[in-house]
């Protein structure tokens, strides 16, 4: 029965995607071929409304179709018209529907920085493109050593993506660890944190530099699965007993604005030190939530 439930759940989510993606793409095409400001504003509103409906139906299906208990502890004044930088720990693909369930319609639509290869995911890649999700190319250390100019391309792409968000309500999402947590990665990094990988400050610094004071605050999200890291099959198969999510709103320190992360080592150390301090708190919170 578990595999049957998983297959049926996947079918429901696929059907919901097939219903919502075509109108999403239609509005995106209109926005592209008629780039007049009043039309773009209407299109942006329609795109956000369609995406919120898509996410809302997915969340409703999860609540009806599974017995997963979602515990949300929100220590923030959330605004649907705000400008947020959202940070979270990352363990599994399940993090994404969990974040959407916690924040949909409470804050502006979450926009993720995605690997460029994800553009080719059937239907979803086009949907992310229509919603102006920024696609980023990842370069290995060896590639950057041979061609240092490639690092500048990611920075330029970040600036272009953030420029689109300056004048619309937005929640820019960043999984600060840069990858999903696994015990193997944790051991390989020799991470000083019990429950987390080392945070990467570059993405945070570039978003703060590009959007500056247009951001209202930071939403610091901590996701905990008391029974261990689940897969999407576990979620659809009703094998996730509980999910705990803590959301804390944090002011953006003034000393993190206006610096040059790439070329100023003092500023870079300042950003990294601030982020490491947050990660110490998050690590302790995860331990507390697991023990609760």
Helices and strands as residue ranges (DSSP letters): H 2-33, H 37-65, E 69-75, E 83-88, H 94-103, E 110-112, E 114-115, G 116-120, H 124-130, E 135-136, H 141-146, H 149-165, E 170-175, H 183-189, H 202-211, G 212-214, E 217-224, H 232-236, E 242-250, G 254-256, H 265-291
